[in-house]
Amino acid sequence: MEHDHLLAQSDEEKRSLTHHLDMLDKTIWQLAHELKGDGSSLLDLLRLLEKAHHHIREEYFQPTLPENRQQLYALLREIEAEGGWPYIPRMHIKKLLTYLGTEIK
């Protein structure tokens, strides 16, 4: 099972993954900074991130979910230790209107 592989990663594999994730993180933040003030382009970036999140969750993560209680417990401990469940919230229209200074009736 793929989840077992994640638990058995070597230190070298973990360092490599951390390096790749750090590079990706820096690239995303750099792009967001470059797009500062361009709401349309920032919205495109947010849509891309949401689409990637959905695809990774559905196609790659869900097939690795635990098949027994011990694996589930290990996954839940990892989620708790590493900062919780990833979530990409959407801005609601009411909040958007608040930013625009529009009164909501």
N, C-alpha and C positions, 0 to 999 in steps of 0.2 A: 504494500500500500504506500502511496506517495507520502502520506503524513509520517509514516515510520521513518522515511528517508530524511525528512526535515528534523526529526528528533535526533537522528544519528549523524547529523552534519559534523564534519571535522572542523577544527578551529580555523583551518585555512579556508574552507568553504564559507564559513561564517564571516571571516574577514573580507573575502572577495565579495560576498553579497552586500555587506555593510559598505564597502567601497563603491560598488555600483549604485546602491541606493543613495548614498551621499552625493554622488555625481549627478544623479537624476534630480534630487532635491535642489541642488544648486542651480541646475539648468532651468528648472521650473521657476524658481524664485527670480533668477536673472531675467527670464522672459517676462514675468509678471512686472518686474521693475521697469523693463523697457517699454511695456505697454501701458504704464501708469498714465492715467488721464484719458485713455482710449477705451471707453466703456464697451463698445461693440467688440473690440478685439479681446478684451478681458473676458467678456461673456463667451466668446468662442473658446478661449482657454479653459474656462470653467466647464463648458459643455464637453470638451475633449476629456478632461479629468474625470467627469462623472461617467462618461461612456466607457473609459478605460476601467474605472472602478467596477462598473456593472459587469463588463465582459470578463475581467479577471475573476470576480466573485463567482459568476455563473459557470464559466468554462473551466477554470483551473482550481479555484479554492474549494467549491462545494464537492467535487469528486474526492477530495482528500479528507472529508469529514470523518470522524471516528466511527468505527463499527462496533465498539463495545464500551463499557463503562470506564475501564481503565484508560483507554485512549481519550475518551471524552474528558475525564478528570485532568489528564495531562494537558490537553488543549486549553481547557478553562484556566488552569494554573498559568499557562504561558500567556494567555490573553490578559489575565489580571496583572501579571508581573510586567508585561510590556506596554501597559497603558490603555487597555480596553479595546473594545470592538471598533474597527474603522467605520466611519460613517460620514457621508457627504450630505449635509443638509441643504435644502433649497430655500432660497429667500421667498417668503410669502408676499403676496400682493400688498397686504396690509402694512407690512414692514417697509416695502418699497415706497408706498404712499407716504409713510411717516418720514422717510428720508427726503421726499419731495416737499414735505411741509403741507401736504393735503390732509384736510380733516376727514376722518372716516365716520360715516353716519350709520 
